Amino acid sequence: MGPDSQQSHPRPGEGKAAEATGDAGDGRAEAFRLVAIQAEYRADHSSQHVERVADTAAAIAERLGLGTEQVGLMREAAALHDVGNLAIPDTILLKPNKLTEVEYELVKTHTTLGARLLSESSSPVLQMASLIAAAHHERWDGTGYPAGLAGEDIPLVARVVAVADVFDALTHDRPYKSLWPVEQAISEIQHGAGTQFDPRVVDAFLETLARADLAEQTPAPRRGSLFRAPERRLGGSASQTPPRPARQA
């Protein structure tokens, strides 16, 4: 038996050890998902924001041509994008009016805090989630935070979640803003292509909407996902322009 054939057989216990490591990573990812839901419950009183962002991000990723495994990882990792909000005091996170400059700088730290928390694991889900947490508020034109990354220097997974997160924030109530009609939110995403968002990701997002024939439908606030089970039609005029949100945290 040559050296190659000897190396092809795992040592006793190696398979079980690898399986246990994978199980531990999955367990940690699930624990962080529950933490993310807890963090979001403070502002949304449900787990629906993180689940909707995860669904939307996965749909965009699939449209961009990512493989099945990467789309699955995206669905799990995207739900953890705002886990760093656990470190932000309620008095700031739930403040109903405009933040002061000092408060806004504190809110911005949820990106680096979340990334630091998630990066401690070798789990593929949490490694992807760390990239997303760190960079989902970066902007295509380099004016975002926390690092001022631009263009393709921003990880693709973060560019995808940036679109999903802003769209969901616009179309659902927040302590500091009322929901926008879906048409208005779509227009805002289109307007941000090439400045706030990666144009290719925006195109994939719009194509996903068109393919599902959902452009004229809206998710019920704090309930279903736009990319799973839209539940009601828009009311009112699509031409009505709602006030711009005070912030997108």
C-alpha positions in Angstrom: 0.0 0.0 0.0 1.5 3.3 -1.1 1.5 6.6 0.8 -1.4 8.0 -1.3 -3.7 5.1 -0.4 -2.7 5.5 3.3 -3.7 9.1 3.2 -7.0 8.4 1.6 -8.4 6.8 4.7 -9.4 9.0 7.7 -7.9 8.2 11.0 -10.2 6.6 13.6 -12.7 9.2 14.9 -11.9 11.8 12.3 -15.3 11.6 10.6 -17.1 11.9 13.9 -14.9 14.8 14.9 -15.7 16.6 11.7 -19.4 15.9 12.0 -19.3 17.2 15.6 -17.5 20.4 14.5 -20.1 21.0 11.8 -22.9 20.4 14.3 -21.3 22.8 16.8 -21.1 25.5 14.0 -24.7 25.0 13.1 -25.7 25.2 16.7 -23.8 28.4 17.2 -25.3 29.9 14.0 -28.8 29.0 15.3 -28.0 30.6 18.7 -26.9 33.8 17.0 -30.1 33.8 14.9 -32.1 33.7 18.1 -30.0 36.6 19.4 -30.6 38.5 16.2 -34.3 38.0 16.6 -34.1 39.2 20.1 -32.2 42.3 19.0 -34.8 43.0 16.3 -37.8 42.5 18.6 -36.8 45.6 20.4 -37.6 47.7 17.3 -40.1 45.5 15.4 -41.8 43.5 18.2 -41.4 40.4 16.0 -38.7 38.4 14.2 -40.1 39.3 10.8 -37.5 41.9 9.8 -34.6 39.5 10.0 -36.6 36.8 8.3 -37.8 39.1 5.5 -34.3 40.4 4.8 -33.0 36.8 4.7 -35.7 35.8 2.2 -35.1 38.8 0.0 -31.3 38.5 0.1 -31.5 34.8 -0.8 -33.8 35.6 -3.8 -31.4 38.2 -5.0 -28.4 35.9 -4.6 -30.2 33.2 -6.6 -31.0 35.7 -9.4 -27.3 36.7 -9.4 -26.4 33.1 -10.2 -24.9 32.0 -6.8 -25.0 28.3 -6.2 -27.5 26.5 -4.1 -25.1 26.2 -1.2 -24.2 29.9 -1.2 -27.9 30.9 -1.5 -28.6 28.7 1.6 -25.7 30.3 3.5 -26.9 33.7 2.5 -30.4 33.0 3.8 -29.0 32.1 7.2 -26.2 34.7 7.4 -28.4 37.7 6.3 -30.6 37.2 9.3 -27.7 38.2 11.5 -26.9 41.5 9.8 -27.9 43.7 12.7 -26.9 41.5 15.6 -24.6 44.3 16.8 -27.7 46.3 17.7 -27.8 44.4 21.0 -25.1 46.8 22.1 -27.1 49.9 21.3 -29.2 51.4 24.1 -32.9 51.4 23.7 -33.0 55.1 24.3 -31.1 55.5 21.0 -32.2 52.5 19.0 -35.9 53.3 19.6 -35.7 57.1 19.5 -38.7 58.3 17.5 -37.0 61.5 16.2 -33.8 62.5 14.6 -30.6 61.3 16.3 -27.9 63.7 17.4 -24.5 63.4 15.8 -23.1 61.6 18.8 -26.0 59.2 18.9 -25.7 58.4 15.2 -22.0 57.7 15.6 -22.9 55.2 18.4 -25.5 53.5 16.2 -22.9 53.1 13.4 -20.8 50.9 15.8 -23.4 48.1 15.5 -21.6 47.1 12.3 -18.1 46.5 13.8 -19.5 45.1 17.0 -21.6 42.6 15.2 -18.8 41.6 12.9 -16.4 41.1 15.9 -18.9 39.0 17.6 -19.6 36.7 14.6 -16.0 36.4 13.4 -15.0 34.3 16.4 -16.4 31.2 14.8 -15.1 29.1 11.9 -18.7 28.3 10.9 -19.3 29.2 7.2 -22.6 30.8 8.1 -21.1 33.0 10.8 -18.0 33.9 8.7 -20.4 35.1 5.9 -22.6 36.8 8.6 -19.5 38.6 9.9 -18.8 40.1 6.4 -22.4 41.2 6.1 -22.6 42.7 9.6 -19.4 44.7 8.9 -20.2 46.0 5.5 -24.0 46.2 4.9 -24.0 50.0 5.5 -21.1 50.6 3.1 -22.1 52.4 -0.1 -21.1 51.7 -3.7 -19.8 55.3 -4.1 -17.5 54.9 -1.0 -19.5 57.3 1.3 -20.9 54.6 3.7 -19.6 53.2 7.0 -17.7 52.0 8.9 -14.7 51.6 6.5 -15.7 53.8 3.5 -15.3 50.8 1.1 -16.4 51.4 -2.5 -17.5 49.3 -5.4 -16.4 45.7 -5.5 -14.2 46.2 -2.4 -17.5 45.7 -0.6 -18.2 42.0 -0.2 -20.9 40.9 -2.6 -22.9 39.3 0.2 -23.0 42.7 2.0 -24.0 44.5 -1.2 -26.9 42.1 -1.6 -28.1 42.5 2.0 -27.8 46.3 1.7 -30.6 46.3 -0.9 -32.7 43.8 1.0 -32.3 45.6 4.3 -33.2 49.1 3.0 -36.1 47.9 1.0 -37.6 46.1 4.0 -36.9 49.1 6.3 -38.7 51.4 3.8 -41.8 49.2 3.5 -42.4 48.6 7.2 -43.1 50.8 10.1 -40.2 51.8 12.4 -40.2 53.8 15.6 -38.8 56.8 13.7 -40.8 56.4 10.4 -44.0 55.2 8.8 -43.9 52.6 6.0 -43.6 53.6 2.4 -45.8 52.3 -0.4 -43.9 49.5 -2.3 -43.7 51.5 -5.6 -42.1 54.4 -3.8 -39.6 52.1 -2.1 -38.7 50.4 -5.4 -38.1 53.9 -6.9 -35.8 54.7 -4.1 -33.8 51.5 -4.6 -33.6 52.3 -8.4 -32.5 55.9 -7.6 -29.7 54.5 -5.4 -28.2 52.3 -8.1 -24.6 53.4 -8.8 -24.4 55.6 -5.6 -25.7 53.7 -2.6 -26.1 50.3 -4.2 -24.3 48.0 -6.6 -26.2 48.5 -9.9 -26.0 44.7 -10.7 -27.6 43.9 -7.4 -30.3 46.4 -8.0 -31.0 44.9 -11.4 -31.2 41.4 -9.8 -33.6 42.7 -7.2 -35.9 44.3 -9.8 -35.7 41.2 -12.0 -36.7 39.1 -9.0 -39.7 41.3 -8.3 -40.7 41.2 -12.0 -40.3 37.4 -12.3 -42.6 36.9 -9.2 -45.1 39.5 -10.6 -45.0 41.3 -7.2 -44.3 44.8 -8.2 -47.9 45.9 -7.3 -48.1 44.0 -4.0 -47.0 44.9 -0.5 -46.1 42.7 2.5 -48.3 43.1 5.5 -46.2 44.9 8.2 -44.6 42.6 10.7 -46.1 39.5 8.9 -45.1 37.8 5.7 -42.2 38.2 3.4 -42.5 39.9 0.0 -40.6 36.9 -1.5 -42.8 34.3 0.2 -46.5 35.1 0.7 -47.6 38.7 -0.1 -50.9 39.3 1.6 -52.5 42.5 0.5 -52.7 45.1 -2.3 -51.5 48.6 -1.9 -53.9 51.3 -0.8 -53.7 54.9 -1.7 -51.9 56.6 -4.5 -48.6 55.4 -5.6 -47.7 59.0 -6.6 -47.9 60.1 -2.9 -44.4 60.8 -1.7 -43.9 59.9 2.0 -41.4 61.6 4.2 -37.8 60.3 3.9 -36.8 58.3 6.9 -34.6 60.1 9.5 -32.1 57.3 9.4 -31.5 53.8 8.2 -29.9 51.9 11.1 
